[in-house]
């Protein structure tokens, strides 16, 4: 007699997400957020607007994507695509995020090459960079507000201060903060 309950599948256990919806979200994010801040837009769409994942899943995935080689946003597109629809979801999310903005980027580069001597061009680029930084800080603040884990919030704030304000090298901060936060979390769970 064969027990079918022991068979596992590679299918994700999440609400069915249409590939067109996944492509639309990542296409819009890729087209609408030049200059950075993409993770904030993905958080808004994947956590706040849709039931694709909760804050804890999002932050865990983002932490994983940050330590993997490559661009964080590309890693996260693949992560979320796999999370929702497997390999086809990862491919859809990745191509939707990258291809449309790449085409526009090539066009904008051609325009910039022609008009880069105009002071307004640098002014616009500075504004885009400031907006991206603000979106990332806003996403962190939203996640910290919802977090019920004081330890995680404290570690996040310490890392932000160390890297963002004191300008300590991120590699050294992560090398200290990552094992320390894992040890603290383990201790809290063991003795909590």
Secondary structure, 3 states (H helix, E strand, C coil): CCCHHHCCCCCCCCCCCCHHHHHHHHHHHHHHCCCCCHHHHHHHHHHHHCCCCCHHHHHHHHHHHHHCCCCHHHHHHHHHHHHHHCHHHHHHHHHHHHHHHHHHHHHHHHHHHHHCCCHHHHHHHHHHHHHHHHHHHHHHHHHHHHCCCHHHHHHHHHHHHHHHHCCCCHHHHHHHHHHHHHHHHHHHHHHC
